[in-house]
Amino acid sequence: MYIGNVEIHSKLYLAPMAGVTDLAFRQICRELGAGMSCTELVSAKALCYQDKKSRGLLKLAPNEKPAAAQIFGSDIPCMAEAAVIAAEASGADIIDINMGCPAPKVAANGGGSALMKEPLLAGKIVAAVVKAVNIPVTVKMRTGYDNENINAMYLSQICEDAGAAAITVHGRTRPQMYAPGIDYKTIAEVKKSVKIPVIANGDITGGKSAEYMYSATGCDMVSVGRAAEGNPFIFAEINAYFEKKPYKRPSLEERLKVLKKQILLMSEYKDPHIAMLEARKHAAWY
């Protein structure tokens, strides 16, 4: 599959998750079979104001090729400038624009899922970012801003017309957050309405759910999020399922070995004290 001119030899994408998919975790997931990954979402304003912590979030692991850097915001010139900074700071192959995050601190300032209320503004942002960088630009969105406004198909068409090279759709609206089940129909409608690749996200918990997502939506790639928390082995599991190969779930000893490696990488890539504080949630997930 190609996203713009970037070839991806996999159908498994590790979804960006704030506070979860840091460099160490992404490196582990790539080692275990994720064929594509993305940085945590980074504030465009923070990048424009030269915030060092935000730039640090953009660093890629040695095995992260291809990979995307994700930014969020609603100010057109700032988003364009931030995209240039993100591309240079990360060396990423793709810039991803977040139009799906439901977190109040993101959406309340006009970014993330709030852009689904402003499709014309969203299109202008995509066009400005596409013009500013020389790598493909993708967009992540939800099915709609709320349950009364399911407009992912319309927004996807606007983004495609503005130059987006691929669309990721999380199969829920903003108020639904992460429940109830996935709206496969809307993802399928998005796939039919655009010519660019469509990546489906939501409730991918193993081989069978990934297979169902493909068959129900016709998507080009699946994006795995929360099911990978403490379980980076899910990528090996799904790959084995599609390749019709036997898969043996890792033992507790094997899980702890990978957890230890992840924590050591975290301590290498960031302040060890911060790494150990953040490692607690990962240990609980494992």
Salt bridges, closest charged atoms under 4 A:
GLU7 OE1 - HIS9 NE2 3.76
ASP22 OD2 - LYS270 NZ 2.92
GLU31 OE1 - LYS261 NZ 2.84
GLU64 OE2 - ARG26 NE 2.70
ASP93 OD1 - LYS65 NZ 3.41
ASP203 OD2 - ARG172 NH2 2.73
ASP203 OD1 - ARG226 NH2 3.47
ASP220 OD2 - LYS191 NZ 2.74
GLU243 OE1 - LYS245 NZ 3.34
GLU278 OE1 - LYS270 NZ 2.57
